[in-house]
Amino acid sequence: MARLPLLSLFAASLLVACLMTGCANMPSQSQTQIQAQEQAEQQALGAMVQVLQQAIASPSPQHLEVIARYGTDSRYYVMVRGWLVQELSGIESQLAAHGDRAPEAMRAKAEHLRAAIRRIDLE
C-alpha cells in the first residue's frame, strides 16, 4: 500500500521536471539526427532515380554503365529491373504498332533496354 503513493509521487515529479525543462516539446538530439539521416537518404534515392531516368531515356555505353551500377546493387535490383521491363514493354508495343516503319531511335532504345536487363541479370 505504501508503494502506490510513492510511485505516484515519483511519476508526478518526473512529469513536473520534464515540463519545466521543456523536454516534452523539443525533439531530442537523436531524433533530429535520425530525421536528418532519413532526409539525406531520401535525397540520395531521388538523385539516383533522376540519374536512372536519364540513363534509361538515352541509349549510350555510359548510360548502360550507370544502369548496371544501380541495377546490380541488391538494394535496388528489383526496382531497376522492373522499371526496365516496363519501359521495354512500352517500346515493344510501339514497335509492333509501327511495324517495319518504326523509327531507328525507337529500335535503338529497345536494344538499349534489352542490353541493360541482360547486364544486370548476368552480374
TORLUMLUM-423698 format. One record per residue (C-alpha): x, z negated, y; residue in three letters. Coordinates in Angstrom, 3 decimals, always signed. Layout:
REM residues N
<r xx="X" zz="Z" yy="Y" res="ALA"/>
...
***
This chain:
REM residues 123
<r xx="+0.000" zz="+0.000" yy="+0.000" res="MET"/>
<r xx="+2.814" zz="-0.785" yy="+2.407" res="ALA"/>
<r xx="+4.356" zz="+2.630" yy="+1.823" res="ARG"/>
<r xx="+1.449" zz="+4.608" yy="+3.247" res="LEU"/>
<r xx="+1.652" zz="+3.206" yy="+6.801" res="PRO"/>
<r xx="+5.439" zz="+3.507" yy="+6.694" res="LEU"/>
<r xx="+5.256" zz="+7.176" yy="+5.658" res="LEU"/>
<r xx="+2.613" zz="+7.867" yy="+8.307" res="SER"/>
<r xx="+4.793" zz="+6.254" yy="+10.954" res="LEU"/>
<r xx="+7.828" zz="+8.291" yy="+9.814" res="PHE"/>
<r xx="+5.840" zz="+11.551" yy="+9.882" res="ALA"/>
<r xx="+4.463" zz="+10.779" yy="+13.319" res="ALA"/>
<r xx="+7.933" zz="+10.012" yy="+14.679" res="SER"/>
<r xx="+9.246" zz="+13.309" yy="+13.306" res="LEU"/>
<r xx="+6.386" zz="+15.182" yy="+14.937" res="LEU"/>
<r xx="+6.971" zz="+13.489" yy="+18.301" res="VAL"/>
<r xx="+10.709" zz="+14.165" yy="+18.122" res="ALA"/>
<r xx="+10.083" zz="+17.816" yy="+17.293" res="CYS"/>
<r xx="+7.589" zz="+18.226" yy="+20.140" res="LEU"/>
<r xx="+9.912" zz="+16.551" yy="+22.624" res="MET"/>
<r xx="+12.852" zz="+18.781" yy="+21.764" res="THR"/>
<r xx="+10.715" zz="+21.924" yy="+21.729" res="GLY"/>
<r xx="+11.689" zz="+22.932" yy="+18.218" res="CYS"/>
<r xx="+8.122" zz="+23.818" yy="+17.335" res="ALA"/>
<r xx="+8.014" zz="+26.595" yy="+19.934" res="ASN"/>
<r xx="+11.518" zz="+28.019" yy="+19.671" res="MET"/>
<r xx="+12.694" zz="+30.098" yy="+16.715" res="PRO"/>
<r xx="+15.783" zz="+28.711" yy="+15.118" res="SER"/>
<r xx="+19.086" zz="+30.486" yy="+15.470" res="GLN"/>
<r xx="+18.960" zz="+31.551" yy="+11.835" res="SER"/>
<r xx="+15.533" zz="+33.169" yy="+12.360" res="GLN"/>
<r xx="+16.907" zz="+35.075" yy="+15.338" res="THR"/>
<r xx="+19.884" zz="+36.235" yy="+13.293" res="GLN"/>
<r xx="+17.621" zz="+37.345" yy="+10.440" res="ILE"/>
<r xx="+15.404" zz="+39.278" yy="+12.866" res="GLN"/>
<r xx="+18.447" zz="+40.945" yy="+14.435" res="ALA"/>
<r xx="+19.765" zz="+41.893" yy="+10.998" res="GLN"/>
<r xx="+16.390" zz="+43.324" yy="+9.954" res="GLU"/>
<r xx="+16.204" zz="+45.328" yy="+13.171" res="GLN"/>
<r xx="+19.709" zz="+46.710" yy="+12.602" res="ALA"/>
<r xx="+18.767" zz="+47.709" yy="+9.043" res="GLU"/>
<r xx="+15.614" zz="+49.423" yy="+10.285" res="GLN"/>
<r xx="+17.581" zz="+51.348" yy="+12.906" res="GLN"/>
<r xx="+20.157" zz="+52.415" yy="+10.317" res="ALA"/>
<r xx="+17.390" zz="+53.617" yy="+7.997" res="LEU"/>
<r xx="+15.748" zz="+55.528" yy="+10.849" res="GLY"/>
<r xx="+19.054" zz="+57.193" yy="+11.722" res="ALA"/>
<r xx="+19.528" zz="+58.131" yy="+8.068" res="MET"/>
<r xx="+16.066" zz="+59.724" yy="+7.930" res="VAL"/>
<r xx="+16.783" zz="+61.754" yy="+11.068" res="GLN"/>
<r xx="+20.117" zz="+62.976" yy="+9.682" res="VAL"/>
<r xx="+18.458" zz="+63.896" yy="+6.377" res="LEU"/>
<r xx="+15.647" zz="+65.705" yy="+8.160" res="GLN"/>
<r xx="+18.167" zz="+67.883" yy="+9.963" res="GLN"/>
<r xx="+20.210" zz="+68.436" yy="+6.779" res="ALA"/>
<r xx="+17.119" zz="+69.500" yy="+4.820" res="ILE"/>
<r xx="+15.937" zz="+71.882" yy="+7.543" res="ALA"/>
<r xx="+19.231" zz="+73.766" yy="+7.954" res="SER"/>
<r xx="+20.936" zz="+75.213" yy="+4.884" res="PRO"/>
<r xx="+24.728" zz="+74.830" yy="+5.028" res="SER"/>
<r xx="+27.505" zz="+73.363" yy="+2.865" res="PRO"/>
<r xx="+27.973" zz="+70.499" yy="+5.350" res="GLN"/>
<r xx="+24.292" zz="+69.608" yy="+5.184" res="HIS"/>
<r xx="+24.417" zz="+69.760" yy="+1.396" res="LEU"/>
<r xx="+27.172" zz="+67.133" yy="+1.541" res="GLU"/>
<r xx="+25.046" zz="+64.920" yy="+3.787" res="VAL"/>
<r xx="+22.115" zz="+65.143" yy="+1.377" res="ILE"/>
<r xx="+24.405" zz="+64.405" yy="-1.559" res="ALA"/>
<r xx="+25.886" zz="+61.368" yy="+0.190" res="ARG"/>
<r xx="+22.491" zz="+59.753" yy="+0.720" res="TYR"/>
<r xx="+20.865" zz="+61.147" yy="-2.419" res="GLY"/>
<r xx="+23.485" zz="+59.680" yy="-4.737" res="THR"/>
<r xx="+23.089" zz="+56.216" yy="-3.216" res="ASP"/>
<r xx="+20.928" zz="+54.343" yy="-5.722" res="SER"/>
<r xx="+19.009" zz="+52.651" yy="-2.898" res="ARG"/>
<r xx="+17.763" zz="+55.972" yy="-1.526" res="TYR"/>
<r xx="+17.839" zz="+58.321" yy="-4.528" res="TYR"/>
<r xx="+14.102" zz="+58.230" yy="-5.257" res="VAL"/>
<r xx="+13.143" zz="+58.719" yy="-1.617" res="MET"/>
<r xx="+15.595" zz="+61.577" yy="-1.026" res="VAL"/>
<r xx="+14.806" zz="+63.363" yy="-4.287" res="ARG"/>
<r xx="+11.066" zz="+63.043" yy="-3.713" res="GLY"/>
<r xx="+11.467" zz="+64.436" yy="-0.220" res="TRP"/>
<r xx="+13.492" zz="+67.391" yy="-1.516" res="LEU"/>
<r xx="+10.967" zz="+68.146" yy="-4.260" res="VAL"/>
<r xx="+8.071" zz="+68.103" yy="-1.784" res="GLN"/>
<r xx="+9.911" zz="+70.365" yy="+0.651" res="GLU"/>
<r xx="+10.805" zz="+72.755" yy="-2.173" res="LEU"/>
<r xx="+7.220" zz="+72.807" yy="-3.382" res="SER"/>
<r xx="+6.039" zz="+73.859" yy="+0.068" res="GLY"/>
<r xx="+8.695" zz="+76.557" yy="+0.405" res="ILE"/>
<r xx="+7.974" zz="+77.920" yy="-3.082" res="GLU"/>
<r xx="+4.288" zz="+78.104" yy="-2.222" res="SER"/>
<r xx="+5.107" zz="+80.106" yy="+0.900" res="GLN"/>
<r xx="+7.471" zz="+82.345" yy="-1.068" res="LEU"/>
<r xx="+4.747" zz="+83.043" yy="-3.616" res="ALA"/>
<r xx="+2.306" zz="+83.913" yy="-0.848" res="ALA"/>
<r xx="+4.772" zz="+86.338" yy="+0.781" res="HIS"/>
<r xx="+5.911" zz="+87.893" yy="-2.484" res="GLY"/>
<r xx="+8.757" zz="+90.375" yy="-2.052" res="ASP"/>
<r xx="+8.277" zz="+90.390" yy="+1.727" res="ARG"/>
<r xx="+9.441" zz="+86.773" yy="+2.099" res="ALA"/>
<r xx="+11.943" zz="+86.196" yy="+4.895" res="PRO"/>
<r xx="+15.549" zz="+85.702" yy="+3.829" res="GLU"/>
<r xx="+15.707" zz="+82.393" yy="+5.720" res="ALA"/>
<r xx="+12.910" zz="+81.039" yy="+3.543" res="MET"/>
<r xx="+14.712" zz="+82.115" yy="+0.378" res="ARG"/>
<r xx="+17.923" zz="+80.523" yy="+1.636" res="ALA"/>
<r xx="+16.124" zz="+77.258" yy="+2.342" res="LYS"/>
<r xx="+14.597" zz="+77.235" yy="-1.151" res="ALA"/>
<r xx="+18.022" zz="+77.787" yy="-2.699" res="GLU"/>
<r xx="+19.479" zz="+75.065" yy="-0.464" res="HIS"/>
<r xx="+16.831" zz="+72.609" yy="-1.666" res="LEU"/>
<r xx="+17.388" zz="+73.538" yy="-5.321" res="ARG"/>
<r xx="+21.129" zz="+73.065" yy="-4.904" res="ALA"/>
<r xx="+20.603" zz="+69.688" yy="-3.239" res="ALA"/>
<r xx="+18.351" zz="+68.491" yy="-6.073" res="ILE"/>
<r xx="+20.864" zz="+69.671" yy="-8.696" res="ARG"/>
<r xx="+23.668" zz="+67.995" yy="-6.805" res="ARG"/>
<r xx="+22.065" zz="+64.560" yy="-6.586" res="ILE"/>
<r xx="+20.775" zz="+64.743" yy="-10.172" res="ASP"/>
<r xx="+24.213" zz="+65.555" yy="-11.572" res="LEU"/>
<r xx="+26.142" zz="+62.880" yy="-9.689" res="GLU"/>
***
